[in-house]
Amino acid sequence: MARELVAHNKPVFDQLHPAVYGAAVGLVAWFALAAWILFDRQSDIELPLAMVSVLLLVAVLVPWALSLVWKRHVMPHQHPTKISFHDWP
């Protein structure tokens, strides 16, 4: 083929943009807040809501802690982490 569809000399990334992770955390917080607002009408619902909130908190904190460990032990040959959303493939 005369034309190639692959753009040369562009970095290739195998991760999502950091804004996607921020949006996911925001949606989890919104879900937990909505659950507390909408379902906290009965007297015996606080414990299940608290357990769901703890589960969602763990679902956010474990990947965040893993990302901190990953950033601390980054290899020197890896791509830079500060890339604009426009340049993201």
Phi, psi and omega in degrees: 000143180280326181251133177255141182273351182269127177280127182274160177060032174242138179292147179252132182242141178248018180236164175279159177293145180302333178294331178293319178294320177297320178294322178295318178295319178298320178292324177295317178295320178296319178297315180295317178296319179295322178296318180293321182288316187279328186254002182269047179260342182254162184277341184254023184254353185296319181294313176298322177294322177295319179294320177295321178295319177295319178299316178293324177297316178295322180296337177267319186287326181295310176296327178294317178296320178295324178292326176295319177295319180297318180292328181288327183250042181285143179280148184291341183269004181280164182292155175294151184270342182267092179235137179287158180294332179293323182278353182288128183287000000 
